[in-house]
Each structure stands twice: as structure tokens, then as C-alpha cells.
């Protein structure tokens, strides 16, 4: 059974290695795809950018 960890953006539990690891923190594929295609005018833009900030501002990142 694959180990599961939570996405730092949406919090969904995702089996490793299904996602993008950034400094040891997981970004699930759904969030990765959404971030690649989001524009600043999108209502969800702030949610995803705050999720990325959690990764970059986390201890050890």
C-alpha cells in the first residue's frame, strides 16, 4: 500500500508519488493543473496562491 500525504493547498490525502513534491511538501495533481491554468482574475486565484505561500513559507523550505 502506498503511503498517503496531504496536499498543502487543498488538504486532500494523496498516495505518494501522485503529485509534485516541493521541498518535501506535496502539491496534488489536481491543484498543480489548476495552478498552471489559473489567471489572476479567477475567483479561486487567492486560494491557490495562499496554498503555494504555505509551501514556500514553511519551515525548511
N, CA and C atoms as an extended XYZ file, in Angstrom:
183
Properties=species:S:1:pos:R:3:atomname:S:1:resname:S:1:resid:I:1 pbc="F F F"
N         0.839       -1.182        0.000 N   UNK     1
C         0.000        0.000        0.000 CA  UNK     1
C         0.888        1.251        0.000 C   UNK     1
N         0.577        2.190       -0.867 N   UNK     2
C         1.365        3.414       -0.978 CA  UNK     2
C         1.070        4.343        0.196 C   UNK     2
N         2.089        5.017        0.646 N   UNK     3
C         1.934        5.996        1.712 CA  UNK     3
C         1.160        7.197        1.165 C   UNK     3
N         0.261        7.745        1.973 N   UNK     4
C        -0.519        8.914        1.550 CA  UNK     4
C        -0.148       10.114        2.405 C   UNK     4
N        -0.016       11.262        1.769 N   UNK     5
C         0.206       12.513        2.485 CA  UNK     5
C        -0.784       13.544        1.958 C   UNK     5
N        -0.949       14.626        2.693 N   UNK     6
C        -1.933       15.645        2.325 CA  UNK     6
C        -1.327       16.719        1.436 C   UNK     6
N        -2.123       17.145        0.476 N   UNK     7
C        -1.743       18.262       -0.387 CA  UNK     7
C        -1.693       19.529        0.472 C   UNK     7
N        -0.658       20.327        0.315 N   UNK     8
C        -0.516       21.562        1.088 CA  UNK     8
C        -1.509       22.633        0.661 C   UNK     8
N        -2.122       22.496       -0.488 N   UNK     9
C        -3.069       23.504       -0.960 CA  UNK     9
C        -4.494       23.125       -0.583 C   UNK     9
N        -4.964       21.953       -1.020 N   UNK    10
C        -6.366       21.584       -0.807 CA  UNK    10
C        -6.589       20.697        0.407 C   UNK    10
N        -5.527       20.067        0.901 N   UNK    11
C        -5.648       19.210        2.067 CA  UNK    11
C        -6.075       17.786        1.782 C   UNK    11
N        -6.354       17.458        0.530 N   UNK    12
C        -6.751       16.093        0.174 CA  UNK    12
C        -5.592       15.134        0.380 C   UNK    12
N        -5.914       13.939        0.854 N   UNK    13
C        -4.920       12.902        1.043 CA  UNK    13
C        -4.632       12.253       -0.311 C   UNK    13
N        -3.351       12.181       -0.654 N   UNK    14
C        -2.940       11.687       -1.971 CA  UNK    14
C        -1.852       10.645       -1.789 C   UNK    14
N        -1.980        9.473       -2.465 N   UNK    15
C        -0.916        8.479       -2.374 CA  UNK    15
C         0.358        8.987       -3.057 C   UNK    15
N         1.465        8.804       -2.396 N   UNK    16
C         2.754        9.185       -2.966 CA  UNK    16
C         3.096        8.140       -4.017 C   UNK    16
N         3.575        8.408       -5.157 N   UNK    17
C         4.122        9.650       -5.695 CA  UNK    17
C         3.175       10.402       -6.607 C   UNK    17
N         1.886       10.369       -6.380 N   UNK    18
C         0.931       11.053       -7.255 CA  UNK    18
C         0.820       12.523       -6.890 C   UNK    18
N         1.713       13.289       -7.391 N   UNK    19
C         1.719       14.717       -7.124 CA  UNK    19
C         3.121       15.271       -7.293 C   UNK    19
N         3.255       16.516       -7.000 N   UNK    20
C         4.525       17.213       -7.145 CA  UNK    20
C         5.065       17.515       -5.757 C   UNK    20
N         6.277       17.050       -5.468 N   UNK    21
C         6.896       17.356       -4.184 CA  UNK    21
C         7.763       18.593       -4.333 C   UNK    21
N         7.509       19.567       -3.483 N   UNK    22
C         8.277       20.811       -3.473 CA  UNK    22
C         8.831       20.974       -2.071 C   UNK    22
N        10.138       20.877       -1.927 N   UNK    23
C        10.793       20.981       -0.623 CA  UNK    23
C        10.162       20.034        0.386 C   UNK    23
N         9.760       18.840       -0.061 N   UNK    24
C         9.180       17.840        0.814 CA  UNK    24
C         7.687       17.983        1.060 C   UNK    24
N         7.052       18.974        0.469 N   UNK    25
C         5.612       19.188        0.620 CA  UNK    25
C         4.921       18.801       -0.681 C   UNK    25
N         3.740       18.194       -0.542 N   UNK    26
C         3.031       17.683       -1.714 CA  UNK    26
C         2.067       18.705       -2.288 C   UNK    26
N         2.047       18.782       -3.592 N   UNK    27
C         1.048       19.526       -4.356 CA  UNK    27
C         0.370       18.475       -5.230 C   UNK    27
N        -0.930       18.196       -4.980 N   UNK    28
C        -1.607       17.139       -5.731 CA  UNK    28
C        -1.737       17.547       -7.202 C   UNK    28
N        -1.991       16.553       -8.028 N   UNK    29
C        -2.080       16.803       -9.472 CA  UNK    29
C        -3.232       17.736       -9.817 C   UNK    29
N        -4.343       17.623       -9.095 N   UNK    30
C        -5.489       18.499       -9.379 CA  UNK    30
C        -5.119       19.955       -9.107 C   UNK    30
N        -4.453       20.222       -7.992 N   UNK    31
C        -4.041       21.595       -7.684 CA  UNK    31
C        -2.958       22.071       -8.645 C   UNK    31
N        -2.037       21.192       -8.982 N   UNK    32
C        -0.990       21.540       -9.945 CA  UNK    32
C        -1.608       21.963      -11.274 C   UNK    32
N        -2.562       21.184      -11.769 N   UNK    33
C        -3.220       21.512      -13.036 CA  UNK    33
C        -3.981       22.823      -12.940 C   UNK    33
N        -4.668       23.026      -11.820 N   UNK    34
C        -5.447       24.260      -11.641 CA  UNK    34
C        -4.522       25.473      -11.596 C   UNK    34
N        -3.403       25.364      -10.901 N   UNK    35
C        -2.458       26.485      -10.787 CA  UNK    35
C        -1.841       26.805      -12.146 C   UNK    35
N        -1.569       25.775      -12.944 N   UNK    36
C        -0.982       26.008      -14.269 CA  UNK    36
C        -1.924       26.786      -15.175 C   UNK    36
N        -3.226       26.666      -14.948 N   UNK    37
C        -4.205       27.261      -15.849 CA  UNK    37
C        -4.995       28.429      -15.265 C   UNK    37
N        -4.692       28.832      -14.049 N   UNK    38
C        -5.473       29.890      -13.393 CA  UNK    38
C        -4.950       31.272      -13.813 C   UNK    38
N        -5.842       32.234      -13.819 N   UNK    39
C        -5.435       33.610      -14.127 CA  UNK    39
C        -5.753       34.487      -12.914 C   UNK    39
N        -5.055       35.615      -12.771 N   UNK    40
C        -5.268       36.484      -11.613 CA  UNK    40
C        -6.720       36.946      -11.431 C   UNK    40
N        -7.510       36.980      -12.479 N   UNK    41
C        -8.897       37.411      -12.368 CA  UNK    41
C        -9.848       36.320      -11.892 C   UNK    41
N        -9.354       35.095      -11.773 N   UNK    42
C       -10.188       33.968      -11.352 CA  UNK    42
C       -10.515       34.097       -9.857 C   UNK    42
N       -11.767       33.826       -9.462 N   UNK    43
C       -12.144       33.935       -8.049 CA  UNK    43
C       -11.344       33.007       -7.119 C   UNK    43
N       -10.811       31.900       -7.639 N   UNK    44
C       -10.034       30.963       -6.820 CA  UNK    44
C        -8.541       31.288       -6.779 C   UNK    44
N        -8.125       32.327       -7.463 N   UNK    45
C        -6.704       32.661       -7.565 CA  UNK    45
C        -6.050       32.812       -6.181 C   UNK    45
N        -6.685       33.558       -5.307 N   UNK    46
C        -6.129       33.793       -3.972 CA  UNK    46
C        -5.973       32.515       -3.174 C   UNK    46
N        -6.939       31.615       -3.289 N   UNK    47
C        -6.872       30.332       -2.586 CA  UNK    47
C        -5.621       29.561       -2.992 C   UNK    47
N        -5.376       29.457       -4.288 N   UNK    48
C        -4.226       28.692       -4.757 CA  UNK    48
C        -2.903       29.396       -4.468 C   UNK    48
N        -2.872       30.694       -4.561 N   UNK    49
C        -1.638       31.413       -4.250 CA  UNK    49
C        -1.313       31.316       -2.752 C   UNK    49
N        -2.334       31.367       -1.909 N   UNK    50
C        -2.097       31.192       -0.471 CA  UNK    50
C        -1.597       29.793       -0.167 C   UNK    50
N        -2.094       28.806       -0.898 N   UNK    51
C        -1.602       27.442       -0.741 CA  UNK    51
C        -0.131       27.324       -1.101 C   UNK    51
N         0.270       27.978       -2.176 N   UNK    52
C         1.692       27.971       -2.555 CA  UNK    52
C         2.541       28.699       -1.518 C   UNK    52
N         2.012       29.777       -0.954 N   UNK    53
C         2.741       30.508        0.086 CA  UNK    53
C         2.998       29.610        1.292 C   UNK    53
N         2.035       28.725        1.612 N   UNK    54
C         2.237       27.800        2.731 CA  UNK    54
C         3.468       26.928        2.487 C   UNK    54
N         3.671       26.527        1.243 N   UNK    55
C         4.832       25.701        0.913 CA  UNK    55
C         6.110       26.525        1.036 C   UNK    55
N         6.132       27.688        0.409 N   UNK    56
C         7.351       28.495        0.375 CA  UNK    56
C         7.717       29.066        1.744 C   UNK    56
N         6.719       29.304        2.582 N   UNK    57
C         6.973       29.916        3.895 CA  UNK    57
C         7.102       28.883        5.009 C   UNK    57
N         6.955       27.604        4.690 N   UNK    58
C         7.066       26.562        5.694 CA  UNK    58
C         8.503       26.420        6.151 C   UNK    58
N         8.628       26.041        7.352 N   UNK    59
C         9.960       25.836        7.930 CA  UNK    59
C        10.732       24.812        7.109 C   UNK    59
N        11.925       25.111        6.735 N   UNK    60
C        12.765       24.193        5.980 CA  UNK    60
C        12.629       24.323        4.470 C   UNK    60
N        11.703       25.160        4.018 N   UNK    61
C        11.515       25.318        2.571 CA  UNK    61
C        12.524       26.281        2.009 C   UNK    61
